[in-house]
Amino acid sequence: MLFLVLFSTFVLVLFQPWILTSSQSSPIIFELELPDFHLPPSSAREITIPSSNVNQVLVHILKPAADNIDYGEIKTSINGQASAIIAEVVNGLRGKIVKLNLKLRPGFEFVNGSNTVEVWAQTRRGRSYYSSFVIKTATGNWNPDFTYHVVQGTDAANELPPEVILFEPQGPIQLRQGAGNSLVEVSGRATSDRKIVRVSVDGKDVQFKTAPTVSMRQLVRTESVTRDVNFETTTSVSQNTTEITVEAEDESGTRTQVLVPVLERGSSAIVPIRKKFALIIGISRYKNTLRGIPNLDFADLDARSIYQLLQRPETGGFAPENMMLLDNEKATLARIREALTSFVSRASEDDLLLIFFAGHGAPDPFAPQNLYLVAYDTDVSSMPETGLAMPDLRSYIDHNVRSKRLVLLLDACHSAGFSNEGTRDVANNLANLYLEKLLYQDEGRAIISSSDINEPSRESRQWGNGHGVFSYYLMDGLKGNADTNHDRLVSVGELFRYVRQKVRMATDKKQNPRLLVGNNEQLTLAVAPLH
């Protein structure tokens, strides 16, 4: 069962409530503390830690608000999952403390990359408070397709390990059935606070050249110098090879090993597709800009470009009569709802349905835990009535989509030049997290989001003379450049890995697409041209 959801171009970057309700700073109600790393309580909405090895998280509810909040009126979640089962609330000198013991029950452990902690509290008089914290690990750029091992050097237990980013291969190495020995290109970058002294592939040292220095955000040290080196070589693999090992070592003796699996590629069953349908939505111009919704530069152009690209035989072959384009003033909430009701239901069980949305997404500024897609005529002062709530999107898809092959392209937020710097109470961007949790199903749905939690999705003229970076490389991959195994077919897995690598490198690792693919790894989306 193929129910594919590719989250590519939707806009939810800074997740910024666009209305300032007061010229004065709001009092701090919540702070987060991470005892494992000896970090003091902090109200910062984003915190970076060395690794995901976290045993306990402390959430502080501060006085005087805490004095009017009963224990039972405090709720927390970790990575979108209610965490009452691992929580204990106690009194502290500064208020109340929620102790979250992550290792008490399975399913609450932090992951490499971005993690979220959310807290809700209500006073005896009914006033509600909410806050979200994003905790990023220094190992966040690790590729989920690979296995990593870190061996700390002597007297370097608190040092960040070298980071190894592979440009090639981007995912598991796939060998054709019956193939003999094959040469595989291995290239990438090794980064460390200390000097990189050695890079090896399958135990053989590789020559490298110094790459431009890239500054890294540090947890404690403020004047350390980052060392970057690039490397490139080839290694031989055979049918008996199960993995290749790439290792980087810094001058402290700390080593990071990356284990890349080698798989035999079997023949994939081709599921016949009767017809292809596409709903394309892109909004750059908004009706209520004077009320705080900023226009975007290229979201509408992204949508029109995708609309045209998908009609080309080799990159989709969608018939124009089976496509609907809603851009700018055409993308009202009413028309989006209608399209998600009547148009999407035209695709039968054996048809392919693709939905593309490029535009803003934001929380309700009066209830930031409630997330919405922003239509052309959305009013931020009445989001529940004028925005498309995330649960509503789930309902439309569940009740109106009959196709077993759904491709949903959303680009989580063109930054459009606005920033949350200096605005302490701006809500974190958790939209991608909740969209994935709402829509993902193990048996069919695959989700690609354009950026990780709390990351902007950038747009600029430097990409195709005006595109979102994710949309630009998405289209570039569909044109055949994502065909990494050279079988002239661009699969979901290949497209995502190509886009992820290109976007990360183009944004200096500040934007990191996410994927939940289910069993749709080998689903073909495009055909690469002959050269």
C-alpha positions as CSV (number, residue, x, y, z in Angstrom):
1,M,0.0,0.0,0.0
2,L,1.6,3.2,-1.1
3,F,0.3,6.4,0.6
4,L,3.2,8.7,-0.2
5,V,3.5,12.1,1.5
6,L,6.5,14.2,0.3
7,F,6.7,17.2,2.5
8,S,8.5,19.7,0.3
9,T,7.4,23.1,-0.1
10,F,5.2,24.5,2.6
11,V,6.4,27.6,4.6
12,L,6.7,27.5,8.3
13,V,10.0,28.9,9.1
14,L,10.3,31.1,12.1
15,F,6.9,30.1,13.4
16,Q,6.5,33.7,14.5
17,P,3.3,35.1,16.0
18,W,3.1,38.2,13.8
19,I,1.2,40.4,16.2
20,L,3.0,42.0,19.2
21,T,0.4,42.2,21.9
22,S,2.6,44.3,24.3
23,S,5.5,46.6,24.0
24,Q,6.9,45.2,27.3
25,S,8.5,41.8,27.7
26,S,6.3,39.1,29.1
27,P,7.4,37.6,32.4
28,I,9.3,34.3,32.2
29,I,7.1,31.4,33.3
30,F,9.1,28.4,32.2
31,E,12.7,27.4,32.2
32,L,14.4,24.2,31.1
33,E,17.4,22.5,32.9
34,L,19.5,19.6,31.6
35,P,21.4,18.2,34.6
36,D,23.3,15.6,32.5
37,F,25.4,18.4,31.0
38,H,25.5,20.6,34.1
39,L,23.5,23.3,32.3
40,P,21.7,25.7,34.5
41,P,18.0,26.5,34.1
42,S,17.4,28.6,30.9
43,S,14.4,30.3,29.2
44,A,16.2,30.0,25.8
45,R,13.8,28.4,23.3
46,E,16.7,26.5,21.6
47,I,19.5,24.7,23.4
48,T,22.4,22.8,21.9
49,I,23.9,19.8,23.8
50,P,26.8,17.5,22.9
51,S,24.8,14.3,22.4
52,S,21.4,12.6,22.8
53,N,22.4,10.8,25.9
54,V,20.0,12.5,28.3
55,N,18.6,10.8,31.4
56,Q,16.6,13.7,32.9
57,V,15.0,17.0,31.8
58,L,13.8,19.5,34.4
59,V,11.0,21.9,33.6
60,H,10.8,24.8,36.0
61,I,7.5,26.7,36.5
62,L,8.5,30.0,38.2
63,K,6.8,32.0,40.9
64,P,4.6,33.9,41.2
65,A,2.6,32.1,38.5
66,A,3.6,28.7,40.0
67,D,1.9,29.5,43.3
68,N,-1.5,29.6,41.5
69,I,-1.0,26.4,39.5
70,D,-2.0,23.0,40.9
71,Y,0.1,19.9,40.2
72,G,-2.7,18.3,38.1
73,E,-2.9,21.4,35.8
74,I,0.7,20.9,34.5
75,K,1.2,18.8,31.3
76,T,4.3,18.1,29.3
77,S,5.3,16.3,26.1
78,I,8.5,15.1,24.5
79,N,8.8,15.1,20.8
80,G,5.0,15.5,20.5
81,Q,4.3,12.6,22.9
82,A,2.5,13.2,26.2
83,S,5.0,12.4,28.9
84,A,2.9,12.2,32.1
85,I,3.9,8.6,32.6
86,I,7.5,9.6,33.1
87,A,6.9,12.9,34.9
88,E,7.0,13.8,38.6
89,V,6.1,17.3,39.9
90,V,7.7,18.6,43.0
91,N,8.1,21.9,44.9
92,G,11.3,24.0,44.4
93,L,12.7,27.2,45.9
94,R,11.7,29.1,42.8
95,G,8.4,27.4,42.1
96,K,7.4,24.0,40.8
97,I,9.7,21.5,39.0
98,V,8.6,18.8,36.6
99,K,11.1,16.0,36.6
100,L,11.0,14.1,33.3
101,N,13.0,10.8,33.5
102,L,13.6,9.8,29.9
103,K,14.9,6.4,30.6
104,L,12.0,5.4,32.9
105,R,9.9,4.1,30.0
106,P,10.9,3.3,26.4
107,G,9.9,5.7,23.7
108,F,10.9,9.0,25.3
109,E,14.7,8.9,24.7
110,F,16.1,11.9,22.8
111,V,17.2,11.4,19.2
112,N,20.2,12.7,17.3
113,G,19.1,16.0,15.8
114,S,16.2,18.1,17.1
115,N,14.1,17.2,20.1
116,T,11.1,19.1,21.6
117,V,9.9,19.6,25.1
118,E,6.5,21.3,25.5
119,V,4.8,22.4,28.7
120,W,1.2,23.6,29.4
121,A,0.0,25.0,32.7
122,Q,-3.3,26.5,33.9
123,T,-3.9,28.7,37.0
124,R,-6.8,28.2,39.4
125,R,-8.5,31.2,37.6
126,G,-8.3,29.5,34.2
127,R,-5.3,31.4,32.8
128,S,-3.3,29.2,30.5
129,Y,0.5,29.3,29.8
130,Y,2.4,27.4,27.2
131,S,6.0,27.1,26.0
132,S,8.1,24.9,23.7
133,F,11.8,24.2,23.9
134,V,13.9,22.8,21.1
135,I,17.0,20.8,22.2
136,K,19.5,20.1,19.4
137,T,22.3,17.7,19.6
138,A,25.8,18.3,18.2
139,T,25.3,15.0,16.4
140,G,22.2,16.3,14.6
141,N,23.7,16.1,11.1
142,W,24.3,12.3,11.4
143,N,22.7,10.5,8.5
144,P,19.9,8.2,9.7
145,D,20.8,5.6,7.0
146,F,24.2,5.0,8.5
147,T,25.4,3.6,11.8
148,Y,27.8,5.7,13.9
149,H,30.3,4.8,16.6
150,V,32.4,7.3,18.7
151,V,35.6,6.3,20.5
152,Q,36.6,9.1,22.9
153,G,40.3,9.8,23.2
154,T,42.1,9.9,26.5
155,D,41.2,12.9,28.6
156,A,38.6,13.9,25.9
157,A,35.5,12.6,27.5
158,N,33.7,16.0,27.3
159,E,34.9,16.8,23.8
160,L,32.6,16.9,20.9
161,P,33.6,14.0,18.5
162,P,34.6,14.7,14.9
163,E,31.6,15.0,12.6
164,V,31.7,13.1,9.3
165,I,29.4,14.2,6.5
166,L,29.4,12.0,3.4
167,F,28.6,13.6,0.0
168,E,28.9,10.2,-1.6
169,P,27.4,7.8,-0.9
170,Q,24.3,9.6,0.3
171,G,22.5,6.4,1.4
172,P,23.1,2.6,1.5
173,I,25.2,1.3,-1.4
174,Q,23.0,-0.8,-3.6
175,L,24.6,-3.5,-5.8
176,R,22.8,-5.1,-8.7
177,Q,22.1,-8.8,-8.4
178,G,24.9,-10.9,-9.7
179,A,27.3,-8.0,-10.1
180,G,31.0,-8.6,-9.3
181,N,33.4,-6.2,-7.6
182,S,32.4,-2.6,-8.0
183,L,34.2,0.6,-7.3
184,V,32.3,3.0,-5.1
185,E,33.1,6.7,-4.7
186,V,33.5,7.9,-1.1
187,S,33.7,11.6,-0.5
188,G,32.8,14.0,2.3
189,R,33.9,16.4,4.9
190,A,35.3,15.8,8.4
191,T,34.8,18.6,11.0
192,S,36.1,18.9,14.6
193,D,37.0,21.5,17.2
194,R,40.5,20.0,17.1
195,K,42.7,19.4,14.1
196,I,41.7,16.4,12.0
197,V,44.8,14.1,11.8
198,R,43.5,11.1,9.9
199,V,40.6,10.0,7.6
200,S,40.4,6.4,6.5
201,V,38.1,4.3,4.4
202,D,38.0,0.6,5.2
203,G,41.2,1.0,7.2
204,K,43.1,2.8,4.4
205,D,44.2,6.4,5.0
206,V,42.9,9.0,2.6
207,Q,44.7,12.1,1.6
208,F,42.7,15.3,2.3
209,K,42.8,19.0,1.7
210,T,41.8,21.7,4.0
211,A,38.3,23.1,3.5
212,P,37.2,26.6,4.3
213,T,36.6,27.0,8.1
214,V,33.0,26.9,9.2
215,S,32.1,28.3,12.6
216,M,30.3,26.0,14.9
217,R,28.0,26.8,17.8
218,Q,29.6,25.5,21.0
219,L,28.0,24.4,24.2
220,V,30.7,25.7,26.6
221,R,33.8,26.7,24.8
222,T,33.6,30.1,23.1
223,E,37.0,30.5,21.4
224,S,37.7,27.1,19.9
225,V,38.7,26.8,16.3
226,T,36.9,24.4,14.0
227,R,38.9,22.2,11.7
228,D,37.4,21.1,8.4
229,V,38.9,18.8,5.8
230,N,37.5,17.4,2.6
231,F,38.3,13.9,1.3
232,E,37.6,11.8,-1.8
233,T,38.6,8.3,-2.8
234,T,37.2,5.0,-4.1
235,T,36.8,1.6,-2.5
236,S,35.9,-1.8,-3.8
237,V,32.8,-3.7,-2.8
238,S,31.5,-7.1,-3.7
239,Q,28.4,-9.3,-3.0
240,N,30.1,-10.4,0.2
241,T,30.6,-6.8,1.5
242,T,28.1,-5.9,4.2
243,E,29.3,-2.4,4.9
244,I,32.1,0.1,4.4
245,T,33.7,2.1,7.3
246,V,34.7,5.7,7.1
247,E,36.6,7.0,10.1
248,A,37.9,10.4,11.1
249,E,40.3,11.0,14.0
250,D,41.2,14.3,15.6
251,E,44.4,15.2,17.5
252,S,42.8,14.3,20.9
253,G,42.5,10.7,19.7
254,T,38.7,10.8,19.5
255,R,37.4,8.8,16.5
256,T,34.1,8.8,14.7
257,Q,33.2,5.8,12.6
258,V,30.5,5.9,9.9
259,L,29.3,2.4,8.8
260,V,27.6,2.5,5.4
261,P,25.5,-0.6,4.6
262,V,25.9,-2.4,1.3
263,L,22.7,-4.0,0.0
264,E,21.8,-6.1,-2.9
265,R,19.2,-4.4,-5.0
266,G,16.4,-6.7,-6.1
267,S,13.8,-6.0,-8.7
268,S,11.0,-3.8,-7.4
269,A,7.4,-4.7,-8.3
270,I,6.0,-1.9,-10.5
271,V,2.5,-0.9,-9.3
272,P,0.4,0.2,-12.3
273,I,-0.9,3.8,-12.1
274,R,-4.0,4.6,-14.1
275,K,-4.1,8.4,-13.9
276,K,-2.1,11.2,-12.2
277,F,-3.7,14.1,-10.4
278,A,-2.0,17.1,-8.9
279,L,-3.2,20.0,-6.6
280,I,-0.7,22.8,-6.6
281,I,-0.9,25.7,-4.2
282,G,1.5,28.6,-3.8
283,I,1.0,31.9,-2.0
284,S,3.4,34.8,-2.0
285,R,0.9,37.7,-1.8
286,Y,-1.4,37.8,1.2
287,K,-4.6,39.8,1.7
288,N,-3.9,40.8,5.3
289,T,-0.3,42.1,5.1
290,L,-1.3,45.2,7.0
291,R,-2.3,43.0,9.9
292,G,1.1,41.3,10.2
293,I,1.3,38.5,7.6
294,P,4.4,39.2,5.5
295,N,4.4,38.5,1.8
296,L,6.9,35.9,0.4
297,D,9.1,36.3,-2.7
298,F,9.0,33.0,-4.5
299,A,6.3,30.6,-3.1
300,D,4.0,31.3,-6.0
301,L,6.8,30.9,-8.5
302,D,7.7,27.6,-6.9
303,A,4.2,26.4,-7.3
304,R,3.9,27.4,-11.0
305,S,7.3,25.9,-11.7
306,I,6.3,22.6,-10.2
307,Y,3.0,22.8,-12.1
308,Q,4.8,23.1,-15.4
309,L,7.5,20.6,-14.6
310,L,5.1,17.8,-13.7
311,Q,3.5,18.1,-17.2
312,R,6.7,17.1,-18.9
313,P,6.6,13.4,-19.9
314,E,9.9,12.5,-18.2
315,T,9.3,14.3,-14.9
316,G,5.7,13.3,-14.3
317,G,3.5,13.2,-17.4
318,F,0.5,14.8,-15.6
319,A,-2.4,15.7,-17.9
320,P,-3.3,19.4,-17.6
321,E,-7.0,18.5,-17.2
322,N,-6.1,16.5,-14.1
323,M,-4.2,19.4,-12.4
324,M,-5.4,22.3,-10.4
325,L,-3.3,25.4,-9.7
326,L,-4.3,27.8,-6.9
327,D,-1.8,30.7,-6.5
328,N,-2.0,33.9,-4.4
329,E,-5.6,35.4,-4.4
330,K,-7.0,32.1,-5.8
331,A,-5.8,30.2,-2.7
332,T,-8.4,31.4,-0.3
333,L,-9.4,29.1,2.6
334,A,-12.7,28.3,1.0
335,R,-11.1,27.2,-2.3
336,I,-8.4,25.2,-0.5
337,R,-11.1,23.4,1.5
338,E,-13.1,22.8,-1.7
339,A,-10.0,21.4,-3.5
340,L,-9.2,19.1,-0.5
341,T,-12.8,17.9,-0.7
342,S,-13.8,17.6,-4.3
343,F,-10.7,17.7,-6.4
344,V,-8.6,15.2,-4.4
345,S,-11.5,12.7,-4.4
346,R,-11.3,12.4,-8.2
347,A,-8.2,10.2,-7.8
348,S,-9.2,6.6,-7.5
349,E,-7.4,3.9,-5.4
350,D,-5.0,3.1,-8.3
351,D,-4.3,6.7,-9.3
352,L,-1.4,8.9,-8.1
353,L,-2.3,12.1,-6.3
354,L,0.2,14.9,-5.7
355,I,-0.4,17.9,-3.5
356,F,2.0,20.8,-3.4
357,F,1.7,23.7,-1.0
358,A,4.0,26.7,-0.7
359,G,3.0,29.4,1.8
360,H,3.1,30.4,5.4
361,G,2.3,28.3,8.4
362,A,2.0,29.7,11.9
363,P,0.6,29.1,15.4
364,D,-2.4,31.0,16.6
365,P,-0.7,34.0,18.4
366,F,-3.3,33.7,21.2
367,A,-2.9,29.9,21.5
368,P,0.6,29.1,20.1
369,Q,0.1,25.3,20.7
370,N,-2.5,25.4,17.8
371,L,-0.9,25.3,14.4
372,Y,-2.3,26.4,11.0
373,L,-1.6,26.6,7.3
374,V,-2.1,30.2,6.2
375,A,-4.4,30.8,3.3
376,Y,-4.5,33.9,1.1
377,D,-7.3,35.4,3.2
378,T,-6.2,34.2,6.7
379,D,-6.5,36.8,9.5
380,V,-4.0,36.2,12.3
381,S,-6.5,37.8,14.8
382,S,-9.0,34.9,14.1
383,M,-6.9,31.9,13.1
384,P,-9.4,29.2,14.1
385,E,-12.0,30.7,11.6
386,T,-9.6,31.8,8.8
387,G,-6.7,29.3,8.8
388,L,-6.5,25.6,8.0
389,A,-5.8,23.8,11.3
390,M,-3.4,20.9,11.2
391,P,-6.0,18.4,12.4
392,D,-8.4,19.6,9.7
393,L,-5.7,18.8,7.0
394,R,-5.5,15.3,8.5
395,S,-9.3,15.0,8.3
396,Y,-9.5,16.1,4.7
397,I,-6.8,13.6,3.7
398,D,-8.3,10.7,5.7
399,H,-11.8,11.2,4.5
400,N,-11.5,12.4,0.9
401,V,-8.3,10.9,-0.5
402,R,-8.9,7.4,-2.0
403,S,-5.6,7.0,-3.8
404,K,-3.1,4.7,-2.2
405,R,-0.3,6.8,-3.7
406,L,-0.3,10.3,-2.3
407,V,2.6,12.7,-2.9
408,L,2.3,15.8,-0.6
409,L,4.9,18.5,-1.3
410,L,5.2,21.1,1.4
411,D,8.1,23.5,2.0
412,A,8.2,24.5,5.6
413,C,8.8,28.1,5.4
414,H,10.4,30.6,3.2
415,S,12.0,33.0,5.6
416,A,11.3,36.1,3.6
417,G,13.8,38.0,5.6
418,F,12.0,38.3,8.9
419,S,13.6,37.1,12.0
420,N,12.8,36.3,15.6
421,E,16.1,37.6,17.0
422,G,15.5,39.7,20.1
423,T,11.8,38.5,20.5
424,R,12.1,36.2,23.4
425,D,8.5,34.9,23.4
426,V,8.4,33.8,19.8
427,A,7.1,30.3,19.5
428,N,9.2,27.5,18.1
429,N,8.5,26.0,14.7
430,L,7.0,22.6,15.6
431,A,4.8,22.4,12.5
432,N,6.9,19.8,10.7
433,L,6.8,17.6,13.9
434,Y,3.1,17.6,14.2
435,L,2.4,17.3,10.5
436,E,4.5,14.2,10.4
437,K,2.7,12.8,13.5
438,L,-0.7,13.6,12.1
439,L,-0.1,12.1,8.7
440,Y,2.4,9.4,9.0
441,Q,1.3,5.8,8.8
442,D,3.8,2.9,8.8
443,E,1.9,0.9,6.2
444,G,1.8,3.6,3.5
445,R,2.5,7.2,4.0
446,A,5.9,8.7,3.5
447,I,6.7,12.3,4.5
448,I,9.5,14.6,3.4
449,S,9.6,17.9,5.1
450,S,11.8,20.7,3.8
451,S,13.4,21.5,7.2
452,D,14.0,20.2,10.7
453,I,12.2,21.4,13.8
454,N,12.6,25.1,14.4
455,E,14.6,25.6,11.2
456,P,13.7,28.2,8.5
457,S,13.2,27.1,4.9
458,R,15.1,29.6,2.8
459,E,14.2,31.3,-0.5
460,S,16.5,33.5,-2.6
461,R,17.4,34.5,-6.1
462,Q,20.6,32.5,-5.8
463,W,18.6,29.3,-6.5
464,G,17.3,29.3,-10.1
465,N,17.0,33.1,-10.2
466,G,14.3,32.9,-7.5
467,H,13.1,29.8,-5.7
468,G,13.0,28.2,-2.2
469,V,16.2,26.1,-1.9
470,F,14.2,23.0,-1.2
471,S,11.9,23.4,-4.2
472,Y,14.8,24.2,-6.4
473,Y,16.7,21.0,-5.6
474,L,13.5,19.0,-5.6
475,M,12.9,20.1,-9.2
476,D,16.6,19.5,-10.0
477,G,16.3,16.0,-8.7
478,L,13.2,15.2,-10.6
479,K,14.9,16.2,-13.8
480,G,17.1,13.2,-13.4
481,N,20.0,14.5,-11.2
482,A,18.8,12.4,-8.2
483,D,19.3,9.1,-10.1
484,T,22.3,8.1,-8.0
485,N,22.3,4.4,-9.0
486,H,22.1,5.3,-12.7
487,D,19.1,3.0,-13.5
488,R,17.4,6.0,-15.1
489,L,14.7,6.0,-12.5
490,V,14.3,8.6,-9.7
491,S,12.8,6.9,-6.6
492,V,11.5,8.5,-3.5
493,G,14.6,7.5,-1.5
494,E,17.0,8.8,-4.2
495,L,15.1,12.1,-4.5
496,F,15.1,12.7,-0.8
497,R,18.8,11.9,-0.3
498,Y,19.7,14.1,-3.2
499,V,17.6,17.0,-1.9
500,R,18.7,16.6,1.7
501,Q,22.4,16.7,0.7
502,K,22.1,19.6,-1.6
503,V,20.0,21.7,0.7
504,R,22.3,21.0,3.7
505,M,25.3,22.0,1.7
506,A,23.7,25.1,0.2
507,T,22.6,26.4,3.6
508,D,25.8,25.4,5.5
509,K,23.7,22.7,7.3
510,K,21.2,25.3,8.7
511,Q,18.3,23.6,6.8
512,N,18.0,19.9,7.1
513,P,15.0,18.1,5.3
514,R,13.3,15.2,7.1
515,L,11.9,12.0,5.8
516,L,9.4,9.3,7.0
517,V,9.2,7.0,4.0
518,G,7.4,3.9,5.2
519,N,7.6,1.2,2.5
520,N,7.8,3.7,-0.4
521,E,11.6,3.8,-0.7
522,Q,11.7,2.4,-4.2
523,L,8.6,4.2,-5.6
524,T,9.5,5.8,-8.9
525,L,8.7,9.4,-9.4
526,A,10.6,10.4,-12.6
527,V,12.7,9.0,-15.4
528,A,16.2,10.4,-16.0
529,P,17.1,11.4,-19.5
530,L,19.6,9.5,-21.7
531,H,23.0,11.2,-22.0
